[in-house]
Amino acid sequence: VVTMAAPTMEERKACWDARDEFWQCLDRHPDDASTCETLRRSFESRCPQQWVKYFDKRRDFLIYKKKLETEGYHPPEAAGKS
């Protein structure tokens, strides 16, 4: 049986620091994520894969939430209207 040990405090901090650096890079270069590719690889190598997936979803949600707060909710046009 393979059990995944929980990351140590140092490993968690390394993961979060790598995530924060990557996210800050994305914030600085919103139109060119490729600029942040090295930081992305560092983030992926320092964090468990499930965490990377979670943080990616979390970032998308936070961006969406911020957009809703600043622009308000605009429902999509109903399909099939003519």
Disulfide bonds with the S-S distance in Angstrom:
Cys15-Cys47 1.99
Cys25-Cys36 2.02
